[in-house]
Amino acid sequence: LLDSSSSLLLSLLLAQLPVFSSASPVPHRRSSELDKLSNQTRNLMKLTQELLVSGDVDMKEHAFDSDVESHRFRSLPEMSNRSANDLNNLELKPTLSQLHADLKLYEHHFEWLNRVSKKHQHPAVPKLVEMIKEMKALINLLHRQMQRIEAPKLTNPTPSLPPHLPYHFDVLQSSHELLQHFKLFCDWAYRAFLSLKPKASAVQ
């Protein structure tokens, strides 16, 4: 009985081999780059949230109201004009180009924040360094996808940021505003990448 069962199981497995060999159709491979982009963006959202939580603890210790003076960065991408209703109407090449330009702008701001945080020996610096590393990885992934579909590369003017922040209070305040803004961006970018997957498959 054992031999008969084993033979039957082996026959069933052999019969399924053609199915297994075709389990990864071409359309899935075509959309894998957008999957990588959305997954990387989700990782960045997680890191951003972790930094915000640790920052909230610091702000409570310093009796800091997070709603005060939330207008330090004038050069960040505008998020008020991006809504969930727009996602279905996104065009592939312009959207990827704009997201790449936006990420480069955020990269500049976070590298600045990392420098001023190091001067104040802020405990969040290791997590901030990890976040910048993940951001650069997302930028590189996005740039490769843009090259595949021949999307144009946009450039923003380099923002003017102060060379240093005089007080630890200023670092906390700037960090909180920048992270809140970037969290909104990541949420929208994640949804955008998911919405663009069918369009990316169609052009590759």
N, C-alpha and C positions, 0 to 999 in steps of 0.2 A: 504493500500500500504506500509506503514511504517513497519507493522508487517511482511509482506511477504518479504520485503527487508532484515529485520533483521534476519529472519529465514534462508534465502538463504545465507547470510554472515556467520551465525553460522555453517551452514552445510559445507560451503567451508573450514572454519577454522578447523572443526573437521576432514575433509577429509585429511587435510595437516598434522595432528598430527604425523603420521608415518614418514613423511619426516623430520619434525622438530626433532624427536627423534633420527634420524640417521644423523643429520647434522654435527656431529663431528666424522668422521671415525677414526679408529685406526691409520692409517698412519700419520694423522695430529698430534695426541698426541705423536707419536714417535718422530716427528721432533721438538716438542715444545722446547726442551732443546737447540737445535741449534738456534732456533728463539730468545730465551732469551739471548744467548751468543752474537748474532749479534746485538740485540737491545742495550744491555749493552755496547758493543763496540762503537756503534754509539753515545751513550750518552757521552762516554769518548772523542770521536772525537770532539763533540760540546764543551765540557769543555776545551779541549786543544786549540781549535780555539779562544775561549773567552779569555783565558790567553795570547795567542799570540797577540791578538789585543790590550789588555791592556798593554802588554809588549812593543809593537811597539810604543805606545804613550810615554811610559817612556823613551825609547831609543831615540826618537826624541828630547825629552826635554834635554837629556844628550848628544846630538849631537853624537850619537853612530852609527857606521856603522855595520849593522847586519851581514855582510859578513866577518868581521875580525875575525881571530883566531877561526874558527869553528872546533876545533879538541881537545877539552878539555877532552872528555870522550872516552877513549880507550876500555872500557869494555862493551859498549852497543851492542846489537844484530846487526849482519851485515844485512843491508837491500839491498845492491846493488845486491845481488844474488837472490832476490825474485822479480819476475815479474808477470804480469797478465797472461802471457802464461803458467806459471807453475800451475795455479789454477786447471785446469781440471785434472792434473796428481797427485794431492795430495792424500796421503794415510791417512786414518782417525786417527789411533792411533799415528803414529809418529808425525803427524802435531799437534794434540792436546797436546801431550807431550812437543813438542818444543815451542808452543805458551805459555804454562803454565810456562815453564822455563824462557822464555823471559820476561813475565809479572812480575815474581818474581824479575828479574834483574832490570826492570824499577822501580818496587816498592822500591827497595833499593835506587836507585838514587833519586827518588822523595822525599822519606823521608829525605834523606840527604839535598836536596834542601830546603825542608820545614824548617829544623833546622837552616840552615844558613840564610834563609830569615827572620825567626823570630828574629834572633840576630840583623838584620839591620832594623827591623820593617817595612818590605816591605808590601805595601797595598794589594798585591795579595795573602797574606797568607790564608785568609778565603777560597778563591776559590781553592787554592792549597790543603787545607785540604779536601775540598769537592771532589776534583779530586782523592786524595789518597783513600778516602772512597769508591768511585765508582770503583776504580781499585781493591781494596780488594774484593769487591762484585763480580767482574768479575772473579778474581782468584778462589774464592770459588765455583762459578757456574761451572767453567771449571774443577776444581778438582773433583766435584761430577760427572760430565759427564765422566771424565776419569775413575773413579771407576766403573761406570756402564758398561763400555766396556772393563775394565781391561787394560787400557793403562798405560805404565810404567811412573813413575815420575822421571824426570831428575833433576839434581842439578848442578848449576853453582858455581864456586868459588866466594866467597864474594869479590866484587871489592874494591880496595883501593881508597878511596876518601879523600880529605883534610878535617881536622876537622873543619875548618872554612875558610871563604873568607874575606880578610882584607878590601875590599872596596865594596861599593854599586854597583859600575861599574862592578865588578866581578860577583856579584849576577845576574845582568841583563844579562850579557853575557852568563853565564852558563845556566840560565833559558831559554833563547832564543834557545840555541843550543839543550838542552834537549827536549824542547817542540816540536821543528821542527822535531827532530828524532822520537819522540813518535807519532806525527801526521802521519808520513809515516807508522809506524808500525800499528797503529790503522786502517788505510785505508786498508792495506794489510790483516790484521787479519779479518776485517769485510767481505771482499770478500772471504776469506778462509772459514769462517764459513758458508756463503751462499753456497759455492761450495760443502761443506761436508755434507749438509743436506740429500741428497739422500743416501749417504753412511752410515750415522748415522741411518737412518730409516731401512736400510737393516740388520743391525747387532743387533738391539734391538727387 
